[in-house]
Amino acid sequence: MSERRTSIIGALMATLGPISMSVYTPAMPELVRAFSTSDATIKMTLSIYFAGFSIAQLLAGPTSDAFGRRRATIVFVAIYIIGSLLAAFAPDVSWLLAGRLIQGIGASVGITVARAIVRDQFVGVEAARIMNLIGIMLAIGPAMAPTLGGLALAAFGWQSIFFLLVGFGMLTGVAVLAFMRETGSPDRRRILPGPLFGAYSILIRNPRFVAASLVLAGSVGALYAQATMLPFILIKLVGLSPTAFGMGMLMQTGSYFLGSVVLRYVSPRLGGDNSVKVGLACVLAGGLMMAASTHLLTPSYLSIMGPVAFLSFGIAFLTPHMTTIALYPFPDIAGSASAMMGFLQMGGGFLGGVFAAAIGLPLIAFGTVIPAMAIIAVVSFVIFSALGPSAR
């Protein structure tokens, strides 16, 4: 496929997971009332989504290696649609949790296959350029999703949000059927236990791959982790309405979009490694600002979202090169490598959400967990750099 087609299809699949999370967040306080349950239980609907998403990637990647990127995507998107319908018609919170788990399992194929189809066809500068373009388009969907979710909630109730996700899943499935070409070399032996565990053993024993993945787990995972806290901070503590919350999240996604656009122009001069360093500096600055503002200032929209903007800008700078360099040595098991990277990335978001729930107070958790994840990302890059020269 051409660069443009790969970028568009990759972006559509990659947004499946983030949109399923961000469109849902404005409804979280309303779901507490609708199901007569606690904040902690509704936060678990995000955590269980992360769990399904991260663990299922370990199967989605090898499945795409074994049966082909296209066929695996169609099967998992069908699972995603089933989970969305189950959540929409949930009679109680247990069914909602089950629907979100199935939804996460189905959505796991998106980012896994999106990265794999780039690695199948492109390397080096071309691959990083496509990943950056995917990042630009990736910012648009999640930027609109909270706003759309807040408007749907106000107009039609919380069920309408899941019907929107059913429609998005169907759109993704139709696009894959109509426009996606098979880019891998399917080998059904790769799904057998021996080759499957062998591939993951190769990845886990490669310290540079693990270190690069932990950079993404600490940075991108922080975005997923803070999604479990921001609705309760901005709606309950700051006093935003669900619709205003959806509009307010434009600062996060707008900063990510800005970072992706700026990177596209400056990366030829900066180079990959320096782009990552600039990104990590912004991530660390955002984390330290969060820690200071939550402990020293009365919470306001700017005191919360200003540090988030720094974090998001930095993540946009570091993601394309770190993703490309981590996948580069593994052309034959690109699906498995992408899956393991995604597992560690989403696992970071899941663990961050679990620690936040254990702390209990969203504001304190926000100012503690997210800065800690930013520090993990910086330390992981230092280790990654110390292990040897970058693959170019």
DARA-V548050 format. One record per pair of residues at least 4 apart in sequence whose ideal C-beta (glycine too) atoms are under 8 Angstrom apart, sorted by the first residue. I is the first residue (numbers start at 0). J is the second residue. D is the distance in Angstrom with one decimal. If there is no record, write none. Layout:
# DARA-V548050
I,J,D
I,J,D
This chain:
# DARA-V548050
0,4,4.3
0,5,4.8
0,8,7.3
0,116,7.5
0,120,6.7
0,179,7.6
0,180,5.4
0,182,6.8
1,5,6.7
2,6,6.1
2,121,7.3
2,125,6.9
2,128,7.4
2,129,5.8
2,132,7.9
3,7,6.3
4,8,6.1
4,178,6.6
5,9,5.6
5,116,6.0
5,117,6.2
5,120,6.4
5,121,7.5
5,129,6.0
6,10,6.1
6,129,5.2
6,132,4.5
6,133,5.7
6,136,7.1
7,11,6.5
7,136,7.3
8,12,6.5
8,113,7.7
8,116,7.3
8,174,6.5
8,175,7.2
8,178,6.2
8,179,5.3
9,13,5.9
9,113,3.9
9,114,7.7
9,116,6.1
9,117,6.1
9,129,7.0
9,133,4.9
10,14,6.2
10,113,7.4
10,132,7.5
10,133,4.7
10,136,3.7
10,137,5.7
10,140,7.9
11,15,7.6
11,170,7.7
11,171,5.7
11,174,5.7
12,72,6.7
12,108,7.3
12,109,4.1
12,110,7.1
12,112,5.9
12,113,4.5
12,171,6.4
12,175,7.6
13,17,7.6
13,109,5.6
13,110,4.8
13,113,4.2
13,114,7.9
13,133,5.8
13,137,5.5
14,18,5.0
14,109,7.2
14,136,7.6
14,137,5.7
14,140,4.0
14,141,6.8
15,19,6.4
15,76,7.7
15,79,6.9
15,106,4.8
15,108,7.8
15,109,3.6
15,110,7.8
15,167,7.2
15,168,7.3
15,171,5.9
16,20,6.7
16,52,5.9
16,103,7.9
16,106,4.4
16,107,7.2
16,109,5.3
16,110,5.9
16,345,8.0
17,21,5.8
17,137,6.9
17,140,6.9
17,141,4.5
17,144,7.7
18,22,5.6
18,140,5.0
18,141,5.9
18,144,4.8
18,164,7.5
18,167,6.3
19,23,6.8
19,48,7.3
19,79,7.8
19,83,7.9
19,102,6.1
19,103,7.8
19,106,5.3
19,164,5.7
19,167,8.0
20,24,7.0
20,45,6.8
20,48,6.7
20,141,8.0
20,223,7.0
20,226,5.7
21,141,4.5
21,144,4.2
21,145,5.2
21,148,7.3
21,226,6.9
21,248,6.9
21,252,7.9
22,144,3.9
22,145,6.6
22,147,6.2
22,148,4.0
22,160,5.8
22,163,6.3
22,164,6.7
23,27,7.2
23,44,7.9
23,45,7.7
23,148,6.3
23,160,5.9
23,164,8.0
24,45,7.9
24,145,6.0
24,148,7.0
24,226,5.9
24,229,7.1
24,230,4.8
24,244,7.5
24,248,7.7
25,29,7.9
25,145,5.7
25,148,4.7
25,149,4.1
25,152,5.7
25,230,6.8
25,234,8.0
25,241,4.0
25,242,7.2
25,244,5.2
25,245,4.8
26,30,5.6
26,148,6.4
26,152,5.0
26,157,4.6
26,160,5.5
26,241,6.9
27,31,7.1
27,41,5.2
27,42,7.5
27,44,7.7
27,45,7.7
27,230,4.6
27,231,7.3
28,32,7.4
28,38,8.0
28,41,7.9
28,230,6.3
28,231,7.0
28,234,5.2
28,235,6.7
28,241,7.0
29,33,6.0
29,152,6.3
29,157,5.6
29,241,6.6
30,34,5.9
30,36,7.7
30,41,5.0
30,44,7.5
30,92,8.0
30,95,7.4
30,157,5.9
31,36,6.0
31,37,6.8
31,38,5.8
31,40,7.8
31,41,5.2
33,157,6.0
34,40,7.8
34,41,7.6
34,91,6.5
34,92,4.3
34,95,6.9
36,40,4.3
36,41,6.4
36,92,5.1
37,41,7.3
38,42,6.2
38,231,6.2
39,43,6.7
39,356,6.0
39,359,8.0
40,44,7.7
40,92,5.9
41,92,7.7
42,46,6.4
42,227,5.2
42,231,7.8
42,352,7.0
42,355,7.8
42,356,5.7
43,47,5.7
43,96,6.6
43,356,7.5
44,48,6.5
44,92,8.0
44,95,6.0
44,96,5.9
44,99,4.8
45,49,6.5
45,99,7.7
45,226,6.4
45,227,4.9
45,352,6.3
46,50,6.5
46,227,6.7
46,349,6.1
46,352,4.6
46,353,6.3
46,356,6.9
47,51,6.4
47,96,5.5
47,99,5.5
47,100,5.0
47,103,7.1
48,52,6.1
48,99,4.6
48,100,7.0
48,102,6.4
48,103,4.1
49,53,6.0
49,103,6.8
49,223,6.3
49,345,5.6
49,346,7.9
49,348,5.2
49,349,3.8
49,352,6.3
50,54,6.1
50,100,7.2
50,103,6.9
50,349,5.6
51,55,5.7
51,99,7.4
51,100,4.4
51,101,7.0
51,102,7.3
51,103,3.0
51,104,4.5
51,107,7.2
52,56,6.9
52,103,3.9
52,104,7.3
52,106,5.8
52,107,4.9
52,345,5.1
53,107,7.5
53,341,7.0
53,342,5.0
53,344,7.7
53,345,3.4
53,346,4.7
53,348,7.7
53,349,5.8
54,58,8.0
54,104,8.0
54,342,7.0
55,59,5.7
55,75,7.8
55,103,6.8
55,104,4.1
55,105,7.9
55,107,3.9
55,108,8.0
56,60,6.1
56,107,4.5
56,110,7.8
56,111,5.2
56,337,8.0
56,338,4.3
56,339,7.8
56,341,4.3
56,342,4.9
56,345,6.9
57,61,7.5
57,199,7.3
57,338,5.4
57,339,7.0
57,342,5.4
58,62,5.8
58,107,8.0
58,338,7.7
59,63,6.5
59,71,6.5
59,75,5.8
59,107,4.8
59,108,4.4
59,111,4.8
59,112,7.3
59,334,7.9
59,338,6.0
60,64,6.6
60,111,4.9
60,115,7.0
60,334,4.0
60,335,4.7
60,336,7.4
60,337,5.5
60,338,2.5
60,339,7.2
60,341,7.7
61,65,6.0
61,189,5.7
61,190,5.5
61,195,5.2
61,198,6.9
61,334,6.2
61,335,5.2
61,338,6.8
62,66,5.8
62,71,4.5
62,74,7.6
62,75,7.9
62,190,6.3
62,334,7.6
63,67,6.8
63,68,4.8
63,71,4.0
63,72,7.3
63,108,7.3
63,111,6.8
63,112,5.3
63,115,6.0
63,183,6.6
63,334,4.2
64,115,8.0
64,183,6.6
64,185,7.3
64,186,6.8
64,189,4.4
64,190,7.5
64,198,7.9
64,332,6.3
64,333,7.5
64,334,3.9
64,335,6.0
65,185,6.2
65,186,6.3
65,187,4.9
65,188,7.4
65,189,4.5
65,190,3.7
66,70,4.8
66,71,5.6
66,185,5.6
66,187,6.8
66,190,7.4
67,71,6.5
67,181,5.1
67,183,6.0
67,185,4.3
68,72,6.2
68,112,5.0
68,115,6.1
68,116,5.6
68,119,7.4
68,179,7.4
68,181,6.2
68,182,5.7
68,183,5.2
68,334,7.4
69,73,6.7
69,175,6.3
69,179,5.3
69,180,7.4
69,181,5.1
70,74,6.6
70,185,8.0
71,75,6.3
71,108,6.1
71,112,6.6
72,76,6.0
72,108,5.3
72,109,7.9
72,112,5.3
72,175,5.1
72,179,7.2
73,77,6.6
73,172,6.2
73,175,6.0
73,176,6.8
74,78,6.9
74,108,7.9
75,79,6.4
75,104,7.5
75,105,5.1
75,106,7.8
75,107,6.7
75,108,3.5
76,80,6.6
76,105,6.3
76,108,6.9
76,168,5.7
76,171,5.5
76,172,4.5
76,175,7.0
77,81,6.7
77,105,7.3
77,172,7.1
78,82,6.5
78,101,6.3
78,104,5.8
78,105,3.6
79,83,6.4
79,101,7.8
79,102,5.8
79,104,7.8
79,105,2.7
79,106,5.3
79,168,4.8
80,84,6.5
80,105,7.1
80,165,5.7
80,168,4.3
80,169,6.6
80,172,7.5
81,85,6.4
81,101,6.1
81,105,7.3
82,86,6.4
82,98,5.1
82,99,7.1
82,100,7.2
82,101,3.2
82,102,3.4
82,103,7.5
82,104,7.0
82,105,5.6
83,87,6.4
83,98,7.1
83,102,5.6
83,161,5.1
83,162,7.8
83,164,4.4
83,165,4.6
83,168,6.1
84,88,6.5
84,98,7.7
84,161,7.4
84,165,6.0
85,89,6.7
85,94,6.5
85,97,6.3
85,98,3.6
85,101,6.2
85,102,8.0
86,94,7.7
86,95,5.6
86,98,3.1
86,99,5.9
86,102,6.3
86,161,4.7
87,98,7.6
87,158,5.0
87,161,3.6
87,162,5.6
87,165,7.0
88,94,7.8
88,158,7.6
89,94,3.8
89,95,4.0
89,97,7.9
89,98,5.7
90,94,5.7
91,95,7.3
92,96,6.3
93,97,6.6
94,98,6.2
95,99,6.4
96,100,6.4
97,101,6.5
98,102,6.0
98,161,7.6
99,103,6.4
100,104,6.7
101,105,6.5
102,106,6.2
102,164,7.3
103,107,6.6
105,168,7.5
107,111,6.3
107,341,7.2
108,112,5.5
109,113,6.1
109,171,7.6
110,114,6.4
110,337,7.6
110,341,5.5
111,115,6.4
111,334,6.7
111,337,4.9
111,338,5.0
111,341,5.4
112,116,6.1
112,334,7.2
112,337,7.6
113,117,7.1
113,133,6.6
114,118,6.4
114,130,7.6
114,322,6.3
114,326,6.5
114,333,7.7
114,337,4.1
114,340,7.4
114,341,7.7
115,119,6.2
115,182,7.8
115,183,6.9
115,333,4.6
115,334,4.6
115,337,4.8
116,120,6.7
116,179,7.9
116,182,4.7
116,183,7.8
117,121,5.7
117,126,5.5
117,129,5.2
117,130,6.3
117,133,7.7
118,122,7.5
118,126,6.8
118,326,4.8
118,327,7.8
118,329,7.8
118,330,6.7
118,333,4.1
118,336,7.7
118,337,7.1
119,182,3.9
119,183,5.4
119,330,7.9
119,333,6.1
120,182,5.6
121,125,4.2
121,126,4.3
121,129,6.0
122,126,5.2
122,323,7.7
122,327,6.4
123,127,7.1
123,323,7.4
123,327,7.9
123,391,6.7
124,128,6.1
125,129,6.5
126,130,6.3
126,323,4.7
126,326,8.0
127,131,6.2
127,266,7.3
127,271,6.5
127,319,4.7
127,320,5.6
127,323,4.6
128,132,6.5
128,263,7.8
128,319,7.9
129,133,6.3
130,134,6.4
130,318,7.1
130,319,3.9
130,322,5.5
130,323,6.0
131,135,6.7
131,259,6.0
131,262,5.8
131,263,5.6
131,266,7.2
131,319,4.4
132,136,6.6
132,263,7.6
133,137,5.7
134,138,6.7
134,255,7.4
134,259,4.3
134,262,8.0
134,315,5.8
134,318,6.0
134,319,6.2
135,139,7.5
135,256,6.4
135,259,4.2
135,260,6.3
135,263,7.2
136,140,7.4
137,141,7.0
137,255,7.8
137,259,8.0
138,142,5.7
138,252,5.2
138,253,7.6
138,255,4.5
138,256,3.6
138,259,6.0
138,315,7.4
139,143,6.5
139,252,7.8
139,256,6.8
140,144,6.1
141,145,7.7
141,252,5.1
142,146,7.8
142,248,7.5
142,249,5.7
142,252,3.3
142,253,6.3
142,255,7.9
142,256,6.6
143,147,5.6
144,148,6.0
145,149,6.2
145,244,6.7
145,245,3.7
145,246,7.7
145,248,4.2
145,249,8.0
146,150,6.5
146,242,7.7
146,245,4.1
146,246,5.4
146,248,7.5
146,249,7.0
147,151,6.2
147,163,6.9
147,245,7.2
148,152,6.2
148,160,5.2
148,163,7.5
148,245,5.8
149,153,6.5
149,240,7.7
149,241,4.7
149,242,3.9
149,243,7.6
149,244,6.3
149,245,3.1
149,246,7.2
150,154,6.1
150,242,6.2
150,245,7.1
151,155,5.7
151,159,4.4
151,160,5.4
151,163,6.1
152,156,6.9
152,157,5.9
152,159,7.2
152,160,6.4
152,241,5.5
152,242,7.6
153,241,6.9
153,242,5.5
154,159,7.3
155,159,3.7
157,161,7.8
158,162,6.5
159,163,6.5
160,164,6.9
161,165,6.6
162,166,6.7
163,167,6.5
164,168,6.3
165,169,6.5
166,170,6.4
167,171,6.5
168,172,6.4
169,173,6.3
170,174,6.3
171,175,6.4
172,176,6.4
173,177,6.0
174,178,5.7
174,179,7.1
175,179,4.5
181,185,7.6
183,333,7.4
183,334,6.9
187,191,7.8
188,194,5.5
189,194,4.9
189,195,6.7
189,198,7.0
189,332,7.4
189,335,7.6
190,194,7.6
190,195,6.2
191,195,6.3
192,196,6.0
193,197,6.0
194,198,6.2
195,199,6.9
195,335,7.7
196,200,6.0
197,201,6.6
198,202,6.7
198,332,4.5
198,335,4.3
198,336,8.0
199,203,6.1
199,335,6.4
199,339,6.2
200,204,6.1
201,205,6.5
201,329,7.7
201,332,7.2
202,208,5.5
202,209,7.7
202,329,7.2
202,332,7.7
202,335,6.8
202,336,5.9
202,339,4.9
203,209,6.7
203,339,7.5
205,209,6.6
205,328,7.4
206,210,6.0
206,382,7.8
206,386,5.6
207,211,6.2
207,325,7.8
207,383,6.1
207,386,5.0
207,387,6.5
208,212,6.2
208,325,5.6
208,328,7.4
208,329,7.7
208,336,7.2
208,339,7.8
208,340,7.8
209,213,6.3
209,343,7.8
210,214,6.9
210,379,5.2
210,380,7.5
210,382,4.8
210,383,3.7
210,386,6.5
211,215,7.1
211,321,5.4
211,324,6.2
211,325,3.8
211,340,7.8
211,379,7.8
211,383,5.5
212,216,6.1
212,325,6.1
212,339,6.9
212,340,4.7
212,343,4.4
212,344,6.9
213,217,6.1
213,343,6.5
213,347,7.9
213,375,6.7
213,376,7.4
213,379,3.8
214,218,6.4
214,275,7.7
214,279,7.6
214,317,6.9
214,321,5.4
214,376,5.1
214,379,4.6
214,380,5.0
214,383,6.5
215,219,5.0
215,220,7.4
215,318,6.8
215,321,5.8
215,322,7.0
215,325,7.8
215,340,6.6
215,343,7.3
215,344,4.9
215,376,7.8
216,220,4.6
216,343,4.6
216,344,5.0
216,346,6.6
216,347,3.5
216,372,8.0
216,375,7.4
216,376,7.6
216,379,7.8
217,221,6.6
217,347,6.1
217,372,4.7
217,373,6.5
217,374,7.6
217,375,3.7
217,376,3.1
217,377,7.7
217,379,6.1
218,222,7.8
218,278,7.7
218,279,7.5
218,282,5.2
218,310,7.8
218,313,7.1
218,314,5.0
218,317,6.3
218,318,7.7
218,372,7.4
218,373,7.0
218,376,4.3
219,223,7.2
219,314,5.8
219,318,6.6
219,344,5.3
219,347,7.6
219,348,7.7
220,224,6.0
220,344,5.6
220,345,7.1
220,346,7.3
220,347,2.6
220,348,4.3
220,350,7.8
220,351,6.0
220,372,6.1
221,225,6.2
221,282,7.7
221,286,7.6
221,310,6.4
221,314,8.0
221,347,7.4
221,348,7.6
221,351,6.6
221,369,5.0
221,372,4.2
221,373,6.3
221,376,7.7
222,226,6.9
222,251,7.7
222,310,7.4
222,311,7.0
222,314,6.6
222,348,7.3
223,345,6.6
223,347,7.4
223,348,2.7
223,349,7.6
223,351,7.1
223,352,7.4
224,228,7.6
224,347,7.2
224,348,4.9
224,349,8.0
224,350,7.8
224,351,2.7
224,352,5.2
224,355,6.5
224,368,6.0
224,369,6.5
224,372,6.5
225,229,5.6
225,307,7.0
225,351,7.6
225,365,6.4
225,368,8.0
225,369,5.4
226,230,7.8
226,348,7.8
227,351,7.8
227,352,4.2
227,355,5.7
227,356,7.3
228,232,5.8
228,355,5.5
228,361,4.4
228,362,7.9
228,364,5.7
228,365,4.7
228,368,8.0
229,233,5.7
229,244,7.9
229,248,7.6
229,303,7.3
229,307,7.7
229,365,7.5
230,234,5.5
230,244,6.4
231,235,5.1
231,236,7.3
231,361,4.4
232,236,5.1
232,237,6.5
232,298,6.4
232,303,5.9
232,361,5.0
232,362,5.7
232,365,6.1
233,237,4.8
233,239,4.8
233,244,5.2
233,247,6.2
233,300,6.9
233,303,6.4
233,304,7.9
234,238,7.6
234,239,5.4
234,240,7.4
234,241,6.5
234,244,5.4
235,361,7.8
236,298,5.0
236,361,7.4
236,362,6.2
237,298,5.7
237,299,6.2
237,300,5.8
237,303,6.9
239,243,4.1
239,244,4.6
239,247,6.0
239,300,7.1
240,244,6.8
241,245,6.6
242,246,6.7
243,247,6.0
244,248,6.7
247,300,6.1
247,304,6.5
248,252,6.4
249,253,5.0
250,254,6.3
250,304,4.5
250,305,8.0
250,307,6.7
250,308,5.3
251,255,6.7
251,304,6.8
251,307,5.1
251,308,6.7
251,311,5.0
252,256,6.3
252,311,7.2
253,257,6.3
253,308,7.8
254,258,6.3
254,307,7.5
254,308,4.0
254,309,7.5
254,311,4.1
254,312,4.6
254,315,7.7
255,259,6.5
255,311,4.3
255,312,7.0
255,314,6.5
255,315,4.8
256,260,6.5
256,315,7.5
257,261,6.2
257,312,6.3
257,315,7.6
258,262,6.1
258,278,7.6
258,281,7.8
258,311,6.8
258,312,4.0
258,313,7.0
258,314,7.2
258,315,3.0
258,316,5.3
259,263,6.7
259,315,4.4
260,264,7.3
261,265,6.0
261,316,7.8
262,266,5.2
262,274,6.2
262,315,6.3
262,316,5.3
262,319,7.1
265,269,5.3
265,274,7.6
266,270,7.3
266,271,7.3
266,274,5.4
266,319,7.9
266,320,7.9
269,273,4.3
269,274,4.9
269,277,6.9
270,274,6.8
271,275,6.6
271,320,3.7
271,323,7.5
271,324,6.9
271,389,6.7
271,391,7.3
272,276,6.6
272,320,7.3
272,384,7.8
272,389,5.7
273,277,6.4
274,278,6.3
274,316,5.4
274,317,6.8
274,319,7.8
274,320,5.5
275,279,6.2
275,316,7.2
275,317,4.5
275,320,5.4
275,321,5.9
275,380,6.5
276,280,6.4
276,380,7.8
277,281,6.7
277,313,7.5
277,316,5.4
277,317,8.0
278,282,6.3
278,312,8.0
278,313,4.3
278,314,6.6
278,315,7.2
278,316,3.1
278,317,3.2
278,318,7.7
279,283,6.1
279,313,6.5
279,317,5.9
279,376,6.3
279,377,5.3
279,380,5.7
280,284,6.3
280,313,6.9
281,285,6.3
281,309,5.2
281,310,7.2
281,312,5.2
281,313,2.9
281,316,6.7
282,286,6.4
282,309,7.6
282,310,5.6
282,313,3.8
282,314,6.4
282,317,7.3
282,373,5.0
282,376,5.9
282,377,7.3
283,287,6.3
283,313,7.8
283,373,5.3
283,374,7.1
283,376,7.9
283,377,5.4
284,288,6.2
284,309,5.2
284,313,7.6
285,289,6.5
285,306,4.6
285,307,6.8
285,308,7.4
285,309,3.3
285,310,3.4
285,311,7.8
285,312,7.9
285,313,6.5
285,373,6.8
286,290,6.7
286,306,7.4
286,310,6.7
286,369,5.9
286,370,3.7
286,371,7.8
286,372,7.3
286,373,3.1
286,374,6.8
287,291,6.4
287,370,6.3
287,373,7.7
288,292,5.9
288,305,6.8
288,306,3.8
288,309,6.4
289,293,6.0
289,306,4.2
289,307,7.7
289,310,7.7
289,365,6.4
289,366,5.3
289,369,5.4
289,370,5.5
290,294,6.5
290,366,5.1
290,367,7.2
290,370,4.4
291,295,5.6
291,296,7.8
292,296,4.8
292,302,4.4
292,303,7.2
292,305,7.5
292,306,6.2
292,366,7.2
293,298,7.2
293,302,7.8
293,303,7.9
293,362,5.4
293,363,6.9
293,365,5.8
293,366,2.9
294,366,5.8
296,302,4.7
297,302,7.5
298,302,5.9
298,303,6.0
298,362,6.0
299,303,7.0
300,304,5.7
301,305,5.1
302,306,8.0
303,307,6.8
303,365,7.5
304,308,6.2
305,309,7.2
306,310,6.4
307,311,6.2
308,312,6.3
309,313,6.5
310,314,6.4
310,369,7.3
310,373,7.0
311,315,6.7
312,316,6.9
313,317,6.4
314,318,5.9
317,321,5.5
318,322,5.8
319,323,6.3
320,324,6.0
321,325,6.2
322,326,6.4
322,340,7.3
323,327,6.3
324,389,5.8
324,390,5.4
325,336,7.3
325,340,5.9
326,333,6.1
326,336,5.3
326,337,6.4
326,340,7.3
327,390,4.5
328,390,6.5
329,333,6.0
329,335,7.6
329,336,4.2
332,336,5.7
333,337,6.1
334,338,6.2
335,339,6.3
336,340,6.4
337,341,6.2
338,342,6.2
339,343,6.6
340,344,6.2
341,345,5.9
342,346,5.7
343,347,6.6
344,348,7.2
345,349,6.2
346,350,6.2
347,351,6.2
347,372,6.5
347,375,7.9
348,352,6.4
349,353,6.4
350,354,6.4
351,355,6.3
351,368,5.1
351,369,7.3
351,372,5.8
352,356,6.4
353,357,6.4
354,358,6.5
354,364,7.1
354,368,5.1
355,361,7.1
355,364,3.7
355,365,7.4
355,368,5.2
356,364,7.8
358,363,5.7
358,364,4.1
358,367,6.6
358,368,7.3
359,364,7.4
360,364,6.2
361,365,6.0
362,366,6.6
363,367,6.0
364,368,5.3
365,369,6.0
366,370,6.8
367,371,6.5
368,372,6.5
369,373,6.6
370,374,6.6
371,375,6.6
372,376,6.7
373,377,6.7
374,378,6.2
375,379,6.1
376,380,6.7
377,381,6.7
378,382,6.6
379,383,6.2
380,384,6.2
381,385,6.4
382,386,6.6
